[in-house]
Amino acid sequence: MTDKEKVQKVAKQTRWIWKNLLLGVAFVLVLGILAAWSLGIITRHGQVVKTPDFSNLTVPQAKELASHSHVNVKVVDSVFVRRLAGGVVYRQQPKAGSTVKKGRSIFLTINSVVPRKVVMPNLFGYSVTEARSELRNRGLNLGRLNYVKDIATNNVLGQSCEGLEVKAGDLVVSGSVIDLMVGVGSQDNQTTIPKITGMKYVNATDALHERFLNVGKVTFDADIKTYADSMNAVVYKQDPAGADRNLGANVNFFLTLDQTKLPAK
């Protein structure tokens, strides 16, 4: 084989190597793009919506709003609130304003037309977070957190309803407010007050309880006439705001139906 033929053979082999290398790179890129595209379809990547507020809506109204908002609703529980219309949404999960994927199911708790009774659980020794979850699972609501000195911070030491001790196994009306006696040590007794402006009453209460705080004085605007109005009103001012406080401290807030009173974002 001549030198020229040897050079041509090496060049041909080099071109073959580069051609296959480029084809391999192209294949990997195409495979990566297809995988990302498929994953996007499966997970609905980027297809998210804000959860609407279903409070005080009837189930048919909630379903209609859900359809327009690209989510689904499921009624999973009921409570009994005397002053609230029967059959309307009392609470939802995830909360209004949460970011969820399209097609996500929003679980609704509605206000029962007829009161029903549930068995009071034994919350002694539970953390406040666990107790709150257990109460909600039973269709009951967390009320005040009354802190007393104890070595176990945020552990439940007692439970009461309307000022009277309620024992595990007692029957209580669904939707009742359960106050807890909770321990607090000499350390780790501080928490940060959350921003609750723009929230409705139930969501504001939940946000305070998540930080181990209590609802203080609640002031309603004069145009809030009915219980349904109070449930639709939003917090436009809170006191105090954004500061550290002791566990169990009160937070006062003011509610309005006038959206113009909300502070600028």
C-alpha positions in Angstrom: 0.0 0.0 0.0 1.4 3.4 -1.0 1.8 6.2 1.4 -1.0 8.1 -0.3 -3.4 5.2 0.1 -2.4 4.9 3.8 -3.2 8.6 4.3 -6.5 8.2 2.6 -7.3 5.2 4.7 -6.5 7.1 8.0 -8.6 10.1 6.8 -11.5 7.8 6.0 -11.3 6.1 9.4 -11.1 9.5 11.1 -14.1 10.7 9.3 -16.0 7.5 10.2 -15.1 8.0 13.9 -16.2 11.7 13.9 -19.4 10.9 12.0 -20.3 8.2 14.6 -19.3 10.4 17.5 -21.5 13.3 16.2 -24.4 10.8 15.6 -24.0 9.6 19.1 -24.1 13.1 20.6 -27.1 13.9 18.5 -28.9 10.7 19.6 -28.2 11.6 23.3 -29.5 15.1 22.8 -32.7 13.9 21.1 -33.2 11.3 23.8 -32.8 13.9 26.5 -35.3 16.3 24.8 -37.8 13.5 24.4 -37.4 12.4 28.0 -37.9 16.0 29.3 -40.9 16.4 27.1 -42.5 13.1 28.2 -41.8 13.9 31.9 -43.4 17.3 31.4 -46.6 15.6 30.0 -46.7 13.0 32.8 -46.1 15.5 35.7 -47.9 18.4 34.0 -44.8 20.4 34.6 -45.6 24.2 34.6 -49.3 23.6 34.5 -50.2 25.0 37.9 -53.1 27.1 39.1 -54.0 29.0 42.3 -56.6 27.2 44.5 -59.8 29.3 44.5 -61.6 30.1 47.7 -64.6 27.8 48.1 -65.7 29.1 51.6 -69.5 29.7 52.0 -70.3 28.2 48.6 -72.8 25.4 48.1 -71.4 22.2 46.7 -72.9 22.9 43.2 -71.3 26.4 43.3 -68.0 24.9 44.4 -68.1 22.4 41.6 -68.8 25.1 39.0 -66.0 27.3 40.3 -63.6 24.3 40.4 -64.5 23.6 36.7 -63.5 27.1 35.7 -60.4 26.9 37.8 -59.1 23.6 36.4 -59.3 21.7 39.7 -61.7 19.1 41.2 -63.5 19.2 44.5 -64.4 16.3 46.8 -66.6 16.6 50.0 -64.7 14.5 52.6 -66.2 15.7 55.9 -68.8 17.8 57.6 -69.1 19.9 60.8 -71.9 21.7 62.4 -71.6 25.5 62.9 -74.9 26.9 64.2 -74.6 30.3 62.7 -73.5 29.2 59.2 -75.9 28.1 56.5 -76.3 24.4 56.1 -74.6 22.7 53.2 -72.0 25.4 52.5 -68.2 24.9 52.5 -66.6 25.6 55.9 -63.0 24.6 55.2 -60.9 23.3 52.3 -57.6 21.6 51.9 -55.3 22.8 50.3 -56.0 26.3 51.4 -57.3 29.1 49.1 -54.4 30.6 47.2 -52.2 27.5 47.3 -50.4 26.6 44.1 -51.5 23.2 42.8 -51.3 21.3 39.5 -54.3 21.4 37.2 -56.7 18.6 37.9 -55.8 18.4 41.6 -58.6 17.5 44.0 -59.5 20.0 46.6 -61.0 18.4 49.7 -64.0 20.2 51.2 -65.5 20.2 54.7 -69.1 21.4 54.6 -71.5 22.6 57.3 -74.0 20.0 58.1 -77.7 20.7 58.1 -78.3 18.6 61.2 -75.8 18.5 64.1 -74.0 15.2 64.7 -71.9 14.1 67.6 -68.4 12.7 67.5 -66.2 10.9 70.1 -63.7 13.2 71.8 -60.2 11.8 71.4 -57.6 11.6 74.2 -55.1 14.3 73.3 -53.0 14.1 76.5 -49.3 13.9 75.5 -49.9 15.0 71.9 -48.0 17.9 70.5 -50.1 20.9 69.5 -49.6 20.1 65.9 -50.7 16.5 66.3 -53.7 17.5 68.5 -54.8 20.0 65.9 -54.7 17.4 63.2 -56.6 14.8 65.3 -59.3 17.4 66.2 -59.7 18.3 62.5 -59.9 14.6 61.6 -62.8 14.3 64.1 -64.6 17.3 62.8 -63.6 19.5 65.8 -61.9 22.8 66.0 -58.9 24.0 68.0 -59.7 26.9 70.3 -57.4 28.6 72.7 -53.9 27.4 73.7 -53.6 27.9 77.4 -49.9 27.6 78.4 -48.7 26.5 81.8 -45.2 25.7 83.0 -44.0 22.2 82.2 -40.9 20.5 81.1 -42.5 19.4 77.8 -43.1 22.5 75.6 -46.1 22.3 73.3 -47.4 19.0 74.8 -51.1 18.8 75.6 -51.8 18.5 79.3 -55.6 18.9 79.3 -58.7 19.5 77.1 -61.9 21.4 77.6 -65.0 22.6 75.8 -66.9 25.7 76.7 -64.9 26.0 80.0 -65.6 22.4 81.1 -63.2 19.5 81.0 -64.0 17.0 78.2 -62.8 13.5 78.6 -61.7 11.0 76.0 -64.8 9.1 74.8 -67.3 11.9 75.6 -69.7 12.7 72.8 -69.4 16.3 71.6 -71.2 18.1 68.8 -69.2 18.1 65.5 -67.7 21.6 64.9 -67.2 22.2 68.7 -64.2 24.3 69.8 -61.8 22.5 72.0 -59.4 24.5 74.2 -56.1 22.9 75.2 -53.9 23.2 78.2 -50.3 23.1 76.9 -47.0 22.9 78.6 -44.2 25.5 78.1 -40.6 25.3 79.3 -38.2 28.1 80.3 -36.6 27.9 76.9 -37.9 27.7 73.3 -41.0 29.7 74.3 -40.9 32.2 71.5 -42.6 32.3 68.1 -42.9 34.7 65.2 -46.3 36.2 64.4 -47.3 35.5 60.8 -48.7 37.9 58.3 -52.5 37.3 58.1 -53.7 40.3 56.2 -55.7 39.4 53.2 -56.9 36.1 54.9 -60.4 35.1 55.8 -61.2 34.4 59.4 -60.8 30.6 59.3 -57.5 30.8 57.4 -56.2 33.5 59.7 -57.0 31.4 62.7 -55.2 28.4 61.2 -52.1 30.5 60.5 -52.0 31.7 64.1 -52.4 28.2 65.5 -49.6 26.9 63.3 -47.4 29.3 65.1 -48.9 28.4 68.5 -50.6 31.7 68.9 -54.2 32.6 69.9 -56.9 34.7 68.3 -57.3 37.8 70.4 -59.9 40.5 69.9 -61.6 40.3 66.5 -63.2 43.6 65.2 -65.6 43.6 62.3 -66.5 46.5 60.1 -70.0 47.9 60.5 -71.1 46.6 57.1 -70.6 43.0 58.2 -74.1 42.1 59.2 -74.4 38.3 59.1 -72.3 35.3 60.0 -71.8 34.6 56.3 -70.5 38.1 55.9 -68.0 37.5 58.7 -66.8 34.3 57.0 -66.3 36.2 53.7 -64.5 39.2 55.3 -60.7 39.4 55.1 -58.2 40.7 57.6 -57.0 44.2 56.7 -55.1 45.0 59.9 -53.5 42.9 62.7 -51.9 43.8 66.0 -49.1 43.0 66.7 -47.6 42.3 63.3 -44.3 40.5 62.4 -42.8 40.4 65.8 -41.6 37.6 68.1 -44.0 36.8 71.0 -44.3 34.2 73.7 -46.2 31.0 72.8 -49.9 31.5 73.4 -49.8 35.3 72.9 -53.0 36.9 71.5 -53.1 38.5 68.0 -55.9 41.0 67.4 -57.2 41.6 63.9 -59.7 43.6 62.0 -62.0 42.2 59.2 -63.7 43.9 56.3 -65.6 43.2 53.1 -64.0 46.3 51.5 -61.0 45.1 49.5 -59.7 48.7 49.2 -58.8 48.6 52.9 -56.2 46.0 52.3 -52.6 47.2 52.5 -50.7 47.6 49.2 -48.6 44.5 48.4 
